[in-house]
Amino acid sequence: MVDTVPWKGARVIGISRKPSPAAEHLEADLADPSSWAALGDAFRQELSGFAGDRVVFVHAAGAVGPIGFAEELDTDAYTASVLLNSAAPQVVGQLFLAAARNVAAHRHLVMLTSGAASSVYPGWAVYGAGKATIDQWVRDVGAEQATRGGAQVLAVAPGAVETGLQEQLRETSEEEFPKRQKFLDLHKEGKLSDPYDTATAIWGLLGRDLDSGSVIDLRELANPAG
Ligand SMILES: NC(=O)c1ccc[n+]([C@@H]2O[C@H](COP(=O)([O-])OP(=O)(O)OC[C@H]3O[C@@H](n4cnc5c(N)ncnc54)[C@H](OP(=O)(O)O)[C@@H]3O)[C@@H](O)[C@H]2O)c1
C-alpha cells in the first residue's frame, strides 16, 4: 500500500491531537490558540533549507460538534469549536504561507471545506460558519497569492466521506440535528466515499491548472455535467 500511494516519495507529517502510525506526527490541539505559534515555529524549522520540489499543507482538522441548536450547547465547547473551525484555519494557514514564502518550490495550501458552508443545516451552525469562513478566506488569500505568483490556495469540499465524522452524525439525535436522516440514507445506500479515494482525488488536484482562490467541490469535478 505504502509503495503505491499517489504521494509516494513525499514526507508526510500529520498535525493533530493523537498520533497516527501512518505518518510522522506533530501534536497540537488546534482549538487552543496557544498551540498555534508553536506550529509556526515547526513550519519555519521544516522549511528552512527545504530542497524538495513541492510543499503542501492540507488543513483538514475540524470538528462537526458540538451538534445542536446554538442556545442549548455548552458555551465552552461552542467556543472551542469556533476556535478550531473558524479561527485556526486562518491563523495556521497564515503561518504556513509566511513560513513557505521564500521556499523555491511549488507551494500549495489546501483547506477542507463542506457544502455546509452554503447550505442550511440546523444544529450545525458553528461548523457551517467555520466552513463559510474558510471559503471566503481562501478566495481572498488565494487572490493575494495569485497576484504575486505565490502559493496555490484551494478550498476543497470532499462530499460525504466514510470517516468518524459521519459516524458522529449518525449517532446524533434528530432533535439536535433534524437533517440526520439524509446521512443515515447515504450510509445505508453505500454512498459515502472511501477516505483513501478522497485523499487520492485531493492529491490529484495539485497537478491541475486550478486558479489560486478556487473553492472546489470534488463531486462536481468528478461529474462536471451533473
Ligand atoms: N467526512 C465527511 O463527510 C466530510 C464532508 C465534508 C467535509 N469534511 C471535512 O474534512 C475534514 C476531515 O474530516 P473527517 O471526516 O476526517 O473528520 P473526523 O473523522 O472527525 O477527523 C477529524 C480530524 O481533525 C482532527 N482534529 C479534530 N479536532 C482537532 C483539534 N482540536 N486539534 C487538532 N486536530 C483536530 C482529528 O485528529 P485528532 O482527533 O487526532 O485531533 C482528525 O484528524 C474536516 O475539515 C471536515 O469538516 C468531511
Ligand as a Chemical Component Dictionary entry (heavy atoms), coordinates in Angstrom:
data_LIG
# 
_chem_comp.id                   LIG 
_chem_comp.type                 NON-POLYMER 
_chem_comp.pdbx_formal_charge   0 
_chem_comp.three_letter_code    LIG 
# 
loop_
_chem_comp_atom.comp_id 
_chem_comp_atom.atom_id 
_chem_comp_atom.alt_atom_id 
_chem_comp_atom.type_symbol 
_chem_comp_atom.charge 
_chem_comp_atom.model_Cartn_x 
_chem_comp_atom.model_Cartn_y 
_chem_comp_atom.model_Cartn_z 
_chem_comp_atom.pdbx_ordinal 
LIG N1  N1  N 0  -16.308 13.166 6.351  1  
LIG C1  C1  C 0  -17.105 13.934 5.612  2  
LIG O1  O1  O 0  -18.165 13.503 5.124  3  
LIG C2  C2  C 0  -16.720 15.370 5.342  4  
LIG C3  C3  C 0  -17.532 16.132 4.493  5  
LIG C4  C4  C 0  -17.186 17.459 4.233  6  
LIG C5  C5  C 0  -16.042 17.996 4.810  7  
LIG N2  N2  N 1  -15.275 17.240 5.632  8  
LIG C6  C6  C 0  -14.100 17.870 6.235  9  
LIG O2  O2  O 0  -12.948 17.058 6.088  10 
LIG C7  C7  C 0  -12.056 17.304 7.179  11 
LIG C8  C8  C 0  -11.653 15.996 7.804  12 
LIG O3  O3  O 0  -12.831 15.459 8.399  13 
LIG P1  P1  P 0  -13.015 13.918 8.751  14 
LIG O4  O4  O 0  -14.218 13.465 8.030  15 
LIG O5  O5  O -1 -11.735 13.165 8.582  16 
LIG O6  O6  O 0  -13.403 14.113 10.278 17 
LIG P2  P2  P 0  -13.015 13.256 11.531 18 
LIG O7  O7  O 0  -13.081 11.813 11.201 19 
LIG O8  O8  O 0  -13.880 13.762 12.650 20 
LIG O9  O9  O 0  -11.493 13.688 11.777 21 
LIG C9  C9  C 0  -11.206 14.979 12.201 22 
LIG C10 C10 C 0  -9.718  15.237 12.098 23 
LIG O10 O10 O 0  -9.452  16.516 12.690 24 
LIG C11 C11 C 0  -8.526  16.345 13.743 25 
LIG N3  N3  N 0  -8.915  17.238 14.842 26 
LIG C12 C12 C 0  -10.136 17.333 15.418 27 
LIG N4  N4  N 0  -10.096 18.201 16.439 28 
LIG C13 C13 C 0  -8.815  18.669 16.493 29 
LIG C14 C14 C 0  -8.135  19.576 17.341 30 
LIG N5  N5  N 0  -8.775  20.196 18.350 31 
LIG N6  N6  N 0  -6.826  19.832 17.110 32 
LIG C15 C15 C 0  -6.178  19.196 16.095 33 
LIG N7  N7  N 0  -6.758  18.331 15.265 34 
LIG C16 C16 C 0  -8.058  18.054 15.475 35 
LIG C17 C17 C 0  -8.644  14.889 14.192 36 
LIG O11 O11 O 0  -7.435  14.395 14.765 37 
LIG P3  P3  P 0  -7.268  14.189 16.365 38 
LIG O12 O12 O 0  -8.536  13.603 16.865 39 
LIG O13 O13 O 0  -6.060  13.313 16.489 40 
LIG O14 O14 O 0  -7.001  15.556 16.909 41 
LIG C18 C18 C 0  -8.894  14.203 12.846 42 
LIG O15 O15 O 0  -7.687  14.007 12.167 43 
LIG C19 C19 C 0  -12.792 18.250 8.150  44 
LIG O16 O16 O 0  -12.366 19.564 7.941  45 
LIG C20 C20 C 0  -14.238 18.089 7.740  46 
LIG O17 O17 O 0  -15.014 19.218 8.037  47 
LIG C21 C21 C 0  -15.577 15.947 5.917  48 
# 
loop_
_chem_comp_bond.comp_id 
_chem_comp_bond.atom_id_1 
_chem_comp_bond.atom_id_2 
_chem_comp_bond.value_order 
_chem_comp_bond.pdbx_ordinal 
LIG N1  C1  SING 1  
LIG C1  O1  DOUB 2  
LIG C1  C2  SING 3  
LIG C2  C3  SING 4  
LIG C2  C21 DOUB 5  
LIG C3  C4  DOUB 6  
LIG C4  C5  SING 7  
LIG C5  N2  DOUB 8  
LIG N2  C6  SING 9  
LIG N2  C21 SING 10 
LIG C6  O2  SING 11 
LIG C6  C20 SING 12 
LIG O2  C7  SING 13 
LIG C7  C8  SING 14 
LIG C7  C19 SING 15 
LIG C8  O3  SING 16 
LIG O3  P1  SING 17 
LIG P1  O4  DOUB 18 
LIG P1  O5  SING 19 
LIG P1  O6  SING 20 
LIG O6  P2  SING 21 
LIG P2  O7  DOUB 22 
LIG P2  O8  SING 23 
LIG P2  O9  SING 24 
LIG O9  C9  SING 25 
LIG C9  C10 SING 26 
LIG C10 O10 SING 27 
LIG C10 C18 SING 28 
LIG O10 C11 SING 29 
LIG C11 N3  SING 30 
LIG C11 C17 SING 31 
LIG N3  C12 SING 32 
LIG N3  C16 SING 33 
LIG C12 N4  DOUB 34 
LIG N4  C13 SING 35 
LIG C13 C14 SING 36 
LIG C13 C16 DOUB 37 
LIG C14 N5  SING 38 
LIG C14 N6  DOUB 39 
LIG N6  C15 SING 40 
LIG C15 N7  DOUB 41 
LIG N7  C16 SING 42 
LIG C17 O11 SING 43 
LIG C17 C18 SING 44 
LIG O11 P3  SING 45 
LIG P3  O12 DOUB 46 
LIG P3  O13 SING 47 
LIG P3  O14 SING 48 
LIG C18 O15 SING 49 
LIG C19 O16 SING 50 
LIG C19 C20 SING 51 
LIG C20 O17 SING 52 
# 
